[in-house]
């Protein structure tokens, strides 16, 4: 797009009182954003409410500066683009949702916008097993040809992006800030990898800080551009359940991984399953539901740490699959506390056990 077209789109986006539905109505009537502005007040009043027609007549505050900043941003890096509703790269699935964004700022591999994809979302404070599940599922799905879409947040989102990057790098981050900012800062290195190997997307103008209302709103893009949404771990009241609800409303599939009945982080997934989400125990369940083939050989999906003890370990057998305290394990095994602590440390270093807050231990399984 040239600078005049960019200016017309940004003015449409930034005009006060002009919501996305009114903007799309004007675009449908006039054919392009430039034609909207050329039409003039008489034509606007015939199509829009008085307050909208009045807002269209005034230049949005800071609009010229935003145009210049966006134009300079685009020219500084060939990986950058602004994709509008009329662009062939615009995600076709987003056109089916009630309120698709007028435009998307993108950084990275634009072809991923229309690739077969699945959203992977969950808690910002997952259990070690939850983070490992997100990473392993995402790696497997990426190797099967699906693009993994998430939100670059701490916890499950970050683990999902990392797992997908261990595959062919098919992953998209939909963020709630301008693309000239990285939030959270702890994911700065991950964001750089995504820009090089995957894609970062935002509907928000450059310079937009991490405002709280933006994150639930961007969830409709995460769910809307994908075939379905997988919830790995989530509390009952969480943004991940908002994404799952949006996915269901948009006619997309919803998947959930079950967990311990004692874990608050599993209750959101269990609620989704009660409401009709598909219970999944492995990535193959998702591929089967979406009628996609699993990668061959399946062993290629396993990372170097995906190995189990060569023999049945009595401590792992006693630990089971729910978090347990040292005292509980002493009672189950009959081992002295010192000997048991030493073995738990060995298992932790080998990647088979995670130490949780409150002096609890949890067995780690590879998905």
N, C-alpha and C positions, 0 to 999 in steps of 0.2 A: 504494500500500500504506500501511496505517497503521503506527504505531510498534510495536504489539504484533507485527504480522506481520514487520516488519523485524527485531525482536529475535529472533523464533523462527528466521528464516533465518540470521542471523549466529551464533546459538548453535550451530546445526547445522553451520555452516561451520567454527567455531572450536573445536569439541570435540576434544580430543586423541584420537588413535587411531581417529577416525572418518573413514575415507577416503571418497572420492566414491562408490565402488560401494556401500559399506554405507549411506551417507546416502540414495542413490537407492532402495535396497531398503526402507529405513524409510519413505520418502515414498510408495513404491508401496503399502506395506502399510497406512499410516494416512491417506494422502490429502493431508496438508498438514503443514508444519512445526509449526504449533500443535498439531495432533492428535498428533504424535510426542511432544511434551513432556507432553501431557495423559495419554498412555497409561500412563506410569509404569513402574517397574522390572520388574514381573512380565511385562508385555508385551514389554519390551526384551529380557529374558533369553530369551524364547521365540524371538526372531528374530535376535539378535546374539550373537557370541562373548562370553564372560565379561568379557574386558578392555574390550570396546566398551560393554557394558551398564554396567560400572562407571564408565567415563568419562562416559557420558550422565548419570549421577546427580549429577555435580559441575559446578557453574557454571564455565565456562572463565575463566581469569585475564584480567582486563581487559575482559571481554565487555561489561559495563554501560557502561563508558567508550566502547568502540567503537560501541555502539548510539547513544549520545548524540551522538558526533562525526559519525556517518553521518547521523543525523536533522537535525542542524544544517546539514551540508553540502548535503543535498537541498533544504532550505528556502531556501537562500541564492541559488539561481540556477535559473530554470525550465528551463535547458538540461540540468540534471543529473537523472539517474535511476538506479535500481538495477533491473535486469531479471533476474528469476528464471526457473528452469526452467518454472514454471507461467504465465509471462507471455506474452501474444500477441506481444510484440515480440522474444521470445527467438529468436536465429537458428536457423531450422528445420534447416539443414544441420548445425549442431553436435550436434543430437540423434542424428545417425547415427554419431558417432565414439565410441570406447570409453569415453572419460572426459571428457564435457562438464562445464564448470564449473557449480557450483550456481547461481551468480549472476554478473552482470557489472555493474560500475560503468560508467556511460556519461556522456559530456559532448558534446553537440552534437545532430546529426540522427539520432534513433533509427531513423527509417524506413530508413536505410542498412543496418541489421543484416540485413535480409532482401532487399536489392536484389541483382540479378545481379552477381557480383563476381569479381575475379581477384587473386590475391596476386602482388606484384612484390617480389622480394627479391634480395639480392646483397651484395657486399663492402662493408665499412666503409671500405676504402681503394681505391676504384675508379680505373681510368685515366680521364682526361678523356673519352675516347670512351664508356666504360662509363656514366659519369654522364649524358652526353648521351643515350645510348640509353635509359636508364631514364626520363629526363624526357620524351623524345619518344614512347616507347611508351605511357607512362601518360597523356599528353595525348590521344593518339589513341584509346586505349581508353575514356577518360572521355567523349570526344566521341561515341563509338559507343554510349554508354549503360551501360558497365560501371563498377562501383565498384572503385577500386583500393585494395587492402588491403596494408598493410605495417607495419613495426614502429617507425617514428620514429627509427631509428638513424642514425648518420652515414653518409655515402656513398650507396649505391644507394637505401636506404629513403627518405632525405630527398629525393633527386632525384625518386623516384617520386611522393611526396606533392605536391611542387611542380608536377610536370608535370600531375597530375590536377587541381590547383587552377587551372591555366591553362585547363582545360576547364570543365565545369559545376560543379566542386568536389565530384565524387563520389569521396571518399577516406576511408578508415578507418585509424586508427593503433591497433594493439593493443600496449599497452606492458607493461613488466615491473615497474612501480612502482605505488604508489597514485596516484590521479588528482589528488591535491593536490600532487604533485611532477612536475617535468619533467626528464627525463633523455634525452639529454645536455642540459646547460644551453644549449649553442649553438643548440638547436632551440626555445628559448623563444618566439621570434616565430612560428615555424612552428606550434607547438602552439596558440598563440592563434588563428591563422588556421583551423586544423583545428576548434577548438571553435566558431568562428563559421560556417564554411562546410562542414565535414565532420563527422567523429565521432572521438572518442578513447574507447577501451575498455580496461578492465583487470579481471582477476578478483581482483586483490589489494586487501586492505583499505587504507583511507586511512592515510597515514603510512608505508606500506611503502617502504623505501629501495631503491636499485638493487642488489639482491643477485644475484650471478652465477648461481645455479641457476634464478632466475625466468625468465631470457630464453630458454633452450632450451625451457622448459616452455610458455611463452606461444606458441611456434611452432605447437603443435597447433591453437590457435585461429585463427591466421592462415591455415593451410592448410584447417582444418575448416569455416570459414564461407564458403569460396569454391568456385567451379567448378573452379579449377585454380591452379597456381603457375608463374610465369615466373621463372627464374633468369637474371639479366642478366650478372653476373660473380661468380665464386666460386673460391676456392682449393679444393683437394681436401679438406682438413680445415676445414670452416667450418660455421657455424650455418645458412647458406642450404641446404646439402645435407641438413641435418637436416630443414628445412622441406619440401624436395622429397621426402625419403624418407617423411615423415609423410603428405604429399599422396598419394603412390602407395599407401600402406597404407590410406588412407581412401577409395580408389577415385576420386580426383580426377585430372585431367589434369596432366601435368608438361611444361613448355616450357623450352627453353634457347636462348640466343643464342650462336652460335659466335664465336670470336675468334682472335687470332693464336696459332699453335702455340708461339711463343716467350714468351708472356705467362703467368706463374703464375696470374693472375686468370682465365684462360680454361680452365684445366685441369679445374676442377670442372664447368663446363658441358659440356666435351667428354666427361668421364666419364659425366655424366647422359645425353648423347646416345647413347653406346655402350650404356648400360643400357636404352635404349628411350624416352627423353624425345623429344618432337617438336622438331626443329630449326626455329627460326623466324628469318626474315630481316626481317620487317616485322609490324606489328600485324595486318595483314590475314590473315596465316597463323593467328593465334590466333582471330580472329573467324570465319574459315572453319571451323576445327576445332570451335568452340563453336556453329556454325550461327547466327551473328549477322551482321547486315548492317553493312558499313562505313559511316561517316557520309558524307553527300553535301553539297557536293562534297568529294572527298578533299583538295583543296588547302586546305580550311579547317583541316586538322590541322597545317599548317606554321606555325611561329612566324615573327616578323619577321626572325630571323637565319638562317632556313632557305634560304639562297641559295648557289649555287655560283659560282665565278668565271665570267665571261661567256665566256672562252675557255680552252682547255686550258693550264694553267699548267705550265711545265717543272719548276718546283721541286716542285709537288705530284705530278707524274708520276714524278719521281725518288724522292720520298719513299715512294710506294706506300702500303700500309696497315699496315705494321709500324713500330714505333719505330726511328729511325735516328739516328746521331750526325752532328755537323757534318762530321767527316772523311769519313764514308761518303758524305755528300751532295756534298762537294767532288769526290770521286772519280767519282760518278755523273754530275754535271752538267758538270764541268770549269770551274765558276765559281770566281773568287777567293773566299777565305773571307770577306773583308769584305763583298763584294757579296752573297754568299749569306746572311750573317747579317742584312743589312739587309732582304732580301726575306722571310726567315723571320719577322722581327719584324712586317713588314707583314701577312703572312698570319695571324700570331698575333692581331694587333689586329682583323683582319677576322673572326676566329672560325673560320678554316679549319685552323689548326695549334695544337697545344698543346705547351708546353715541359714535359718530364718531368724528374724527378730524374736526375742523372748526365749532364746536358747532352745528353739525347735529345729528339727531336722526333717528334710523332705527328700524322698527318693526322686531322682530325675529319670524320665523315660524319653527316648527319642521317638518322635512322631514318624 
